[in-house]
Amino acid sequence: MTPSYIKQSVSVPADRRAPWYRNTFPTYMGIFLWVGFYLKLAAPTIGNASLSVCLWGLVVAGVLCFALYYYVPAMLGMKTGHPLYVVGSSTFGATGGYLFPGLLMGFLQLGWVAVVASVSAGFILAGLHETSKLLFTVIVIVWIYSLAWVAIKGIRYVGQAAKYLNWIPLIMIVIVFWTNRAGIARYTPPHNNSLAGFMGVLTIVIGYFATAGAAGADFGMNNRNPKDVILGGLFGVVLGVVIAGGLPILSVAGYIGRGAGPPSYDYSAAIASVGALAPIMFFLFAAASMVPTCFSSFIASNSFSTMLPRIPRGVSTLAGVTLSAILAITGVAANLVGFFTVVGASFGPICGAMAADYLLAGGRWSGPRRGINWAGYIAWAIGFLVGVPDHLPGVPAGWVRADNPAMLYSFIVGFFVYLALAATGCRPPVIGKEEAGPAAAASSAA
């Protein structure tokens, strides 16, 4: 039997779609403008390599994110009008889609909720000049549960607020950059390892973007045509990486170069160097973080309610964000770079397998496949083992060094393993139109 999440999915009609500059571009630009992306970006990058090497690394990372992680899911979403968990049923099967990418996306979003809450609580404490662990815990609990409730009850209002809140970090990034600009020319990296710095850029950027790239299907289904997909990606992803990554690392370099305070590669030190305006900026960075918290909570809630319909939406969401709160309070979520690499290892092979499936289908969506598509599952498992970071406690050692862009290798492995397994004929057949309903019609139109 075809799962209900496929049979009940309805394609977004053409009259409800909009130009790229009204949906894809501001959404992805907002994702990169979140302070958690560039908070710890400087140490592994300009701490090893020159500013020019790292800036070129941002350009390359943005192009890779666009070409490998975003383009295929976004095109599938645009061509079919269906979200990620539906178009993913070709690569992983109708039954297999419950776990990949369905529930996996939900669980990783819980991790994002924890990360955003941890960063936001830290910024609020910085604005208050406090270091109390108890106050941090209280802020995390209030932050997570209140915003999760808002996400479920009023996500449409959050979307409206995002149009304005997303640009607050950009204004503050420019202010911090302008304050520290004089020291940029005097900055010299303490280590002379250009390769490590360049690879550090790829590791952080791609790891950060992996789930957002796969979610390109959800954004692409609101695009009108391939031009919207391309322009939205070029301006939202590539330009977003360069601006939201470039200005902060230049600011940190300038802060260190002008000797404004104790040498620190944490972007919060560059914010603090602004002076009397710094406490307000910490609060504003935290306020802008409300949007990603709500969106991540909503995506997780939607994932669980869709894939586990027998569990009430409120119950599954409450249980999920409770896990997020524990991760934030215990400090597990504070390891930003480590979290980004886990995300990249998890979704790198998913995007790789989807790209291979898209290629085999001639640049279209073949439709949902019966049961479990073991070609997709095996491609994911091998790709994950390649990409999982070996420096995290309790995580099995990966097959490549974690200081390389392991999640890029996981994409490549997922892509080629899927191609090889598909060639052996191990993919199950596509579900017929009479069984799949509207989803099958979308595959024909694609």
C-alpha positions as CSV (number, residue, x, y, z in Angstrom):
1,M,0.0,0.0,0.0
2,T,1.2,3.5,-0.8
3,P,1.9,5.5,2.4
4,S,-0.6,8.3,3.2
5,Y,2.2,10.9,3.2
6,I,2.5,10.3,-0.5
7,K,-1.1,9.8,-1.5
8,Q,-2.3,12.9,0.4
9,S,0.4,15.2,-0.9
10,V,-0.9,17.9,-3.3
11,S,1.3,19.7,-5.7
12,V,1.7,23.5,-5.3
13,P,-0.3,25.0,-8.2
14,A,1.3,27.5,-10.5
15,D,-0.8,30.4,-9.4
16,R,0.6,30.1,-5.8
17,R,4.2,30.3,-6.8
18,A,6.3,33.4,-6.7
19,P,9.6,34.9,-8.1
20,W,12.9,33.8,-6.6
21,Y,13.5,37.2,-4.9
22,R,10.3,36.7,-2.8
23,N,11.0,33.3,-1.4
24,T,14.2,31.4,-2.2
25,F,16.7,34.3,-2.0
26,P,15.6,35.9,1.3
27,T,15.2,32.5,2.9
28,Y,18.6,31.3,2.1
29,M,20.2,34.6,2.7
30,G,18.6,34.6,6.2
31,I,19.9,31.1,6.9
32,F,23.5,32.3,6.4
33,L,23.0,35.6,8.2
34,W,22.2,33.7,11.4
35,V,25.1,34.4,13.8
36,G,25.7,30.8,14.6
37,F,27.0,30.3,11.1
38,Y,30.0,32.6,11.5
39,L,30.4,32.7,15.3
40,K,33.2,30.1,15.2
41,L,34.2,30.4,11.6
42,A,37.4,32.4,12.0
43,A,39.6,30.1,14.1
44,P,39.8,27.0,11.8
45,T,40.1,29.3,8.7
46,I,42.0,32.6,9.1
47,G,43.8,31.1,12.1
48,N,45.6,28.9,9.5
49,A,45.5,30.7,6.2
50,S,45.6,34.2,4.7
51,L,42.4,36.2,4.3
52,S,42.6,35.9,0.5
53,V,42.8,32.1,0.7
54,C,39.8,31.9,3.1
55,L,37.7,34.4,1.0
56,W,38.3,32.2,-2.1
57,G,37.4,29.2,0.0
58,L,34.0,30.9,0.7
59,V,33.4,31.3,-3.0
60,V,34.3,27.7,-3.7
61,A,32.2,26.5,-0.8
62,G,29.2,28.6,-2.0
63,V,29.4,27.1,-5.5
64,L,29.7,23.6,-4.1
65,C,26.7,24.1,-1.9
66,F,24.7,25.4,-4.9
67,A,25.7,22.8,-7.4
68,L,25.8,19.6,-5.2
69,Y,23.4,20.1,-2.3
70,Y,20.8,22.6,-3.5
71,Y,20.3,22.4,-7.2
72,V,18.8,18.9,-7.6
73,P,16.4,19.0,-4.6
74,A,15.3,22.5,-5.7
75,M,14.7,21.4,-9.3
76,L,12.7,18.4,-8.1
77,G,10.6,20.6,-5.9
78,M,10.0,23.0,-8.7
79,K,9.2,20.4,-11.3
80,T,6.8,18.4,-9.1
81,G,5.5,20.9,-6.6
82,H,6.1,18.4,-3.8
83,P,8.2,18.7,-0.7
84,L,11.4,16.8,0.2
85,Y,9.9,13.8,1.9
86,V,7.8,13.1,-1.2
87,V,10.4,13.5,-3.9
88,G,12.8,11.6,-1.6
89,S,10.6,8.5,-1.9
90,S,12.1,7.8,-5.3
91,T,15.7,7.6,-3.9
92,F,14.8,5.8,-0.7
93,G,11.4,4.1,-1.5
94,A,7.9,4.9,-0.3
95,T,8.4,3.0,2.9
96,G,12.1,3.9,3.3
97,G,11.1,7.5,3.0
98,Y,9.7,7.4,6.5
99,L,13.3,7.3,7.9
100,F,15.3,9.0,5.0
101,P,14.8,11.9,4.7
102,G,11.6,12.1,6.7
103,L,12.4,11.4,10.4
104,L,16.1,12.1,10.0
105,M,15.3,15.7,8.9
106,G,13.1,16.0,12.0
107,F,15.7,14.8,14.4
108,L,18.4,17.0,12.9
109,Q,16.1,19.9,13.2
110,L,15.9,19.2,16.9
111,G,19.6,19.5,17.0
112,W,19.3,22.9,15.2
113,V,16.8,24.0,17.9
114,A,19.3,23.2,20.6
115,V,22.1,24.9,18.8
116,V,20.2,28.1,18.2
117,A,18.9,28.2,21.8
118,S,22.4,27.7,23.1
119,V,23.8,30.5,21.0
120,S,20.9,32.8,21.8
121,A,21.0,32.3,25.5
122,G,24.8,32.9,25.4
123,F,24.2,36.2,23.6
124,I,21.5,37.3,26.0
125,L,23.9,36.6,28.9
126,A,26.6,38.6,27.1
127,G,24.2,41.5,26.7
128,L,23.5,41.3,30.5
129,H,27.1,40.9,31.4
130,E,26.1,37.7,33.2
131,T,27.7,34.2,33.3
132,S,25.2,32.4,35.5
133,K,24.6,28.8,34.5
134,L,21.1,28.9,36.2
135,L,20.1,31.9,34.3
136,F,21.4,30.2,31.1
137,T,19.2,27.2,31.8
138,V,16.1,29.3,32.5
139,I,16.6,31.3,29.3
140,V,17.0,28.1,27.2
141,I,13.9,26.5,28.7
142,V,11.7,29.6,28.1
143,W,13.2,30.2,24.7
144,I,12.7,26.6,23.4
145,Y,9.2,25.9,24.7
146,S,7.7,29.4,23.9
147,L,9.0,29.5,20.4
148,A,8.1,25.9,19.7
149,W,4.5,26.8,20.7
150,V,4.6,29.9,18.4
151,A,5.9,27.8,15.5
152,I,3.0,25.4,15.8
153,K,0.3,27.9,16.4
154,G,1.4,30.8,14.2
155,I,4.1,29.9,11.7
156,R,2.5,32.2,9.1
157,Y,3.2,35.2,11.3
158,V,6.8,34.0,11.8
159,G,7.2,33.9,8.0
160,Q,6.1,37.5,7.8
161,A,8.4,38.6,10.7
162,A,11.3,36.8,9.0
163,K,11.2,39.2,6.1
164,Y,12.4,41.9,8.5
165,L,14.2,40.1,11.3
166,N,16.5,38.4,8.8
167,W,18.1,41.7,7.8
168,I,18.9,42.8,11.3
169,P,22.1,40.6,11.4
170,L,23.2,42.1,8.1
171,I,23.1,45.6,9.5
172,M,25.0,44.6,12.6
173,I,27.6,42.6,10.5
174,V,28.3,45.8,8.6
175,I,28.6,47.8,11.8
176,V,31.1,45.3,13.3
177,F,33.1,45.2,10.1
178,W,33.2,49.0,9.8
179,T,34.4,49.3,13.4
180,N,37.3,46.8,12.9
181,R,38.2,47.6,9.3
182,A,41.4,49.5,10.2
183,G,43.1,46.4,11.6
184,I,42.4,44.1,8.6
185,A,45.6,45.1,6.7
186,R,47.7,44.4,9.9
187,Y,46.4,40.9,10.5
188,T,48.8,37.9,10.0
189,P,47.6,34.4,10.6
190,P,49.5,32.6,13.5
191,H,49.9,29.4,11.4
192,N,51.0,29.1,7.8
193,N,48.8,26.3,6.6
194,S,46.8,27.4,3.6
195,L,45.4,24.0,2.9
196,A,44.0,23.6,6.4
197,G,42.4,27.0,6.3
198,F,40.8,26.4,2.9
199,M,39.5,23.0,3.9
200,G,38.3,24.5,7.2
201,V,36.1,26.8,5.2
202,L,34.6,24.0,3.1
203,T,34.1,21.9,6.2
204,I,32.1,24.5,8.1
205,V,30.1,25.9,5.2
206,I,29.1,22.7,3.6
207,G,28.3,21.0,7.0
208,Y,26.2,24.0,8.0
209,F,24.3,24.0,4.7
210,A,23.6,20.3,4.2
211,T,20.1,20.1,5.6
212,A,19.1,23.5,4.1
213,G,20.3,22.3,0.7
214,A,18.1,19.2,0.8
215,A,15.3,21.4,2.0
216,G,15.7,23.2,-1.4
217,A,12.8,20.9,-2.5
218,D,10.5,22.6,-0.1
219,F,11.6,26.0,-1.3
220,G,11.8,25.0,-5.0
221,M,8.2,23.9,-5.0
222,N,7.3,27.5,-4.6
223,N,9.4,28.6,-7.6
224,R,7.9,29.2,-11.0
225,N,10.6,27.8,-13.4
226,P,14.2,26.7,-13.6
227,K,15.4,30.4,-13.8
228,D,13.9,31.0,-10.3
229,V,15.7,28.0,-9.0
230,I,19.1,29.1,-10.4
231,L,18.8,32.8,-9.5
232,G,17.5,32.1,-6.0
233,G,20.4,29.7,-5.4
234,L,23.1,32.0,-6.9
235,F,22.0,35.0,-4.9
236,G,20.7,33.2,-1.8
237,V,23.3,30.5,-1.4
238,V,26.5,31.6,-3.2
239,L,26.2,35.3,-2.4
240,G,24.9,34.5,1.1
241,V,28.0,32.4,1.9
242,V,30.4,35.1,0.6
243,I,28.7,38.0,2.5
244,A,27.7,36.3,5.7
245,G,31.0,34.4,5.9
246,G,33.4,37.1,4.5
247,L,32.4,40.2,6.5
248,P,32.6,38.4,9.9
249,I,36.1,36.8,9.3
250,L,37.3,40.2,8.1
251,S,35.9,41.7,11.2
252,V,37.7,39.2,13.4
253,A,40.9,39.8,11.6
254,G,40.5,43.5,12.0
255,Y,39.7,43.1,15.7
256,I,42.9,41.2,16.3
257,G,44.9,43.4,13.9
258,R,44.1,46.6,15.7
259,G,44.6,45.1,19.1
260,A,41.1,46.1,20.4
261,G,41.2,43.5,23.1
262,P,42.6,40.1,24.1
263,P,43.2,38.1,20.9
264,S,40.2,36.0,20.1
265,Y,38.8,34.3,17.0
266,D,35.3,34.2,18.4
267,Y,33.1,36.6,16.5
268,S,31.5,37.7,19.8
269,A,34.8,39.4,20.7
270,A,34.6,41.5,17.6
271,I,31.0,42.4,18.5
272,A,32.1,43.5,22.0
273,S,34.8,45.7,20.5
274,V,32.0,48.0,19.1
275,G,31.7,49.7,22.5
276,A,28.6,51.0,24.1
277,L,26.4,49.6,21.3
278,A,27.7,46.0,21.9
279,P,25.1,45.0,24.6
280,I,22.2,46.1,22.3
281,M,23.8,44.2,19.4
282,F,24.0,41.0,21.5
283,F,20.3,41.3,22.2
284,L,19.5,42.0,18.6
285,F,21.5,39.0,17.4
286,A,19.5,36.9,19.8
287,A,16.2,38.4,18.7
288,A,17.0,37.6,15.1
289,S,17.6,34.0,16.2
290,M,13.9,33.6,17.1
291,V,13.1,33.0,13.4
292,P,15.4,30.0,12.8
293,T,14.2,28.5,16.2
294,C,10.6,28.7,15.1
295,F,11.3,27.4,11.6
296,S,13.4,24.4,12.9
297,S,10.7,23.6,15.5
298,F,8.1,23.8,12.8
299,I,10.0,21.5,10.4
300,A,10.6,19.0,13.1
301,S,7.0,19.1,14.2
302,N,5.8,18.7,10.6
303,S,8.2,15.8,10.1
304,F,7.0,13.8,13.1
305,S,3.3,14.5,12.5
306,T,3.6,13.4,8.9
307,M,5.7,10.3,9.4
308,L,4.2,9.3,12.8
309,P,0.5,10.4,12.3
310,R,-0.8,8.2,15.2
311,I,1.2,10.3,17.7
312,P,-0.5,13.6,18.4
313,R,1.4,16.5,17.0
314,G,1.7,18.3,20.3
315,V,3.0,15.2,22.1
316,S,5.7,14.5,19.5
317,T,6.7,18.2,19.3
318,L,6.9,18.5,23.1
319,A,9.0,15.4,23.4
320,G,11.3,16.6,20.6
321,V,12.0,20.0,22.0
322,T,12.6,18.5,25.4
323,L,15.5,16.7,23.9
324,S,16.7,20.0,22.3
325,A,16.6,21.7,25.7
326,I,18.7,18.9,27.3
327,L,21.3,19.2,24.5
328,A,21.5,23.0,25.0
329,I,21.6,23.0,28.8
330,T,24.3,20.2,29.0
331,G,26.5,22.1,26.6
332,V,26.4,19.4,23.9
333,A,24.9,21.9,21.5
334,A,27.8,24.4,22.0
335,N,30.1,22.4,19.8
336,L,29.0,24.2,16.6
337,V,31.7,22.9,14.2
338,G,31.2,19.3,15.5
339,F,27.4,19.6,15.0
340,F,27.9,21.0,11.4
341,T,30.1,18.0,10.5
342,V,27.5,15.5,11.8
343,V,24.8,17.3,9.8
344,G,27.0,17.2,6.7
345,A,27.8,13.5,7.2
346,S,24.1,12.7,7.6
347,F,22.7,14.7,4.6
348,G,25.7,14.6,2.3
349,P,25.0,11.1,1.1
350,I,21.3,11.8,0.9
351,C,21.9,14.7,-1.5
352,G,24.5,12.6,-3.4
353,A,22.0,9.7,-3.8
354,M,19.2,12.1,-4.9
355,A,21.5,13.6,-7.5
356,A,22.4,10.2,-8.9
357,D,18.7,9.2,-9.0
358,Y,17.9,12.5,-10.8
359,L,20.6,11.9,-13.3
360,L,19.4,8.3,-14.0
361,A,15.9,9.6,-14.5
362,G,17.0,12.0,-17.2
363,G,16.7,15.2,-15.1
364,R,13.2,14.5,-13.8
365,W,11.5,12.7,-10.9
366,S,10.8,9.1,-11.6
367,G,8.1,8.9,-8.9
368,P,7.8,7.0,-5.6
369,R,9.3,3.5,-5.5
370,R,7.8,0.5,-3.7
371,G,8.9,-0.4,-0.2
372,I,12.6,0.4,0.5
373,N,15.0,1.4,-2.1
374,W,18.1,-0.3,-0.8
375,A,20.3,1.4,-3.4
376,G,19.6,4.7,-1.5
377,Y,19.9,3.2,2.0
378,I,23.3,1.5,1.2
379,A,24.6,4.6,-0.5
380,W,23.6,6.6,2.6
381,A,25.2,4.1,5.1
382,I,28.6,4.0,3.3
383,G,28.6,7.8,2.7
384,F,27.8,8.4,6.3
385,L,30.7,6.2,7.5
386,V,33.0,8.2,5.2
387,G,31.8,11.5,6.4
388,V,31.2,11.0,10.2
389,P,33.8,13.1,12.1
390,D,36.3,11.0,14.1
391,H,37.1,13.7,16.6
392,L,33.7,13.7,18.4
393,P,33.4,11.7,21.7
394,G,31.3,8.5,21.3
395,V,31.3,8.7,17.5
396,P,33.0,5.9,15.5
397,A,36.0,6.9,13.6
398,G,35.4,7.9,10.0
399,W,37.2,6.7,6.9
400,V,38.7,10.1,6.2
401,R,40.3,12.7,8.4
402,A,37.7,15.1,10.0
403,D,39.8,18.1,9.3
404,N,39.2,17.6,5.6
405,P,35.7,18.4,4.1
406,A,34.5,14.9,5.0
407,M,30.9,15.7,4.2
408,L,32.0,16.5,0.6
409,Y,33.4,13.1,0.3
410,S,30.3,11.6,1.8
411,F,28.3,13.3,-1.0
412,I,30.6,11.9,-3.7
413,V,30.5,8.4,-2.2
414,G,26.7,8.5,-1.9
415,F,26.4,9.6,-5.5
416,F,28.7,6.9,-7.0
417,V,27.5,4.0,-4.8
418,Y,23.9,4.8,-5.8
419,L,24.9,4.7,-9.5
420,A,26.7,1.4,-9.0
421,L,23.8,-0.3,-7.2
422,A,21.2,1.1,-9.6
423,A,23.2,-0.5,-12.4
424,T,22.8,-3.9,-10.8
425,G,19.0,-3.5,-10.9
426,C,18.5,-3.5,-7.1
427,R,16.0,-0.6,-7.2
428,P,12.4,-1.5,-6.7
429,P,9.8,-0.6,-9.3
430,V,8.0,2.8,-9.4
431,I,4.5,2.8,-7.9
432,G,1.8,3.0,-10.6
433,K,-0.3,6.1,-11.1
434,E,-3.5,4.4,-9.8
435,E,-1.8,3.7,-6.5
436,A,0.3,6.8,-6.0
437,G,-2.4,9.4,-6.7
438,P,-1.4,13.0,-7.3
439,A,2.3,12.2,-6.7
440,A,2.4,10.0,-9.8
441,A,0.9,12.7,-11.9
442,A,3.6,15.1,-10.7
443,S,6.3,12.6,-11.8
444,S,4.8,12.5,-15.3
445,A,4.7,16.3,-15.5
446,A,8.3,16.5,-14.3
